[in-house]
């Protein structure tokens, strides 16, 4: 009997997308290593009988320890790595604290490289052809107000993923870009407090904009288990696609990439609160009147 394919997933804290992926891969017959920075938050995986590993993708020491742990558990190989760990952050670009933006890039972008590089020797030992899956976002190819830094970090991750796809292909490693749309999850539980600064230009529409920035749209997103099962189905194909589009608005985002710039601005303004902002500015007599109030 052939041994199970092995897969390590980062960012598997309870009720997040990583946890849903771990459960779905486990259900599909994979040997899953669910990881998280805080082992106490891996209850869902543990309850399902999934093996767990401590892994903080922002710590090179933690990554190295995780590699050693997986190496011992598998005998030295790994068939798939899913770089899922990440964080959300919404704020108008004119109000962002630059240090927070840099920290987000470290987690959402650079950790993909450090983690993949560390597990590369194990992936090279896969006998069936290894796979690296980077969970990016549909926001990497679409413009959504107040999500600029998050989207930029994911766009950078998407670009890195495309280059990795070409650079690792000669070594038998397939790299897949997971373009995730809106999915219900706990990602906003760890996000910074979403409050506009006192002097923000956007306070005129504070309620509508903060509601959007706080992840209100995610509440109506795709069920995480449905999303995860779809992802596992796509990755289980003989030749998985280079890009996988899953989650609410994923199909629309894919379509947007083919349309003229600005084609769907009206819809995006309505979702994000920009339409409310424009109406408030109009009601108060225009931009010059508003500036006099600051």
C-alpha positions, 0 to 999 in steps of 0.5 A: 500500500502506497504511503500517504502524501505529506503536506505542511500547512502554515497558519492553522489556528482554529477557525482560520483558513489554514485549519479548514485546509488541514481538515480538508486535506486530512479528509482527502487522505493526506498526512497533514502537519498543521502548524501555528505560532501558538500550539494552543490554537490548534484544537480543531486539528488535534481533535481531528487526529491531525499531527501538529507542529509549532511554527512561527513563520516570522522566526527563522529559529522556529522555521528551522525547528519545524523543518527538523520536526517534519524531517524526523516525522517523514524520514526526510521528505515533504510532498507539499507546502502550503504557505497560508500564514498571513494577516489582514490590515485595512487603513487609507493609504494616507493614514497608514503607520509605515512600520505596520505596513512593513511588518505586514509585508514581512509576514504576508510576503517575505515569510513565503520565501524564508519558509519555502527556502527552509523546506526546499531540501525536504521538498526535493526528496519527494518521490512524486513531484513536490508542490508549493502553494502560496495563499495570496488574494484576489486583491492582488489583481484588483483595486479595493479602497482602504486595503492598499497595503494588504493588497500590495503585500499580496500582489508582491506575494503573487509576483514572487509566486510566479517567479518561483513557479519558473525557478523551481520547475526544473527541480520537479517542484510545482508552484501554485498561486491560490487566489482566495476571495472572501471567506469567513474566517478568524483573520480579523481577530488578530488584525489591528484595531480598525479606527481612523485617526482623528485627523483623517480625511475620511472621518466624514464617512467614518461609520461606513468606512470603518465598518468595511475596514473591520471586515464586515464583508467577510461575514458574508463570505464563502463557508471556509470548509466549502472553500477548502474542499474546493481547493483540495479538489483543484490541487488533487488533479493530475496537473493542478492549475497554476492559479486557483480561484476560490472564494466569494468574488473570486470569479469577478476578480478574475473577470476584472483582470480582463476588463478595462481599468475602472470598469467596476469602480462603481461597485467597489465604491459601493462596497467599501464606503467610498460612495458614502464618502463622496455623498457626504462631501457633496452634502457639506458643500465640496472639498474646499468646505471640508478642508476649512473644518480641519 
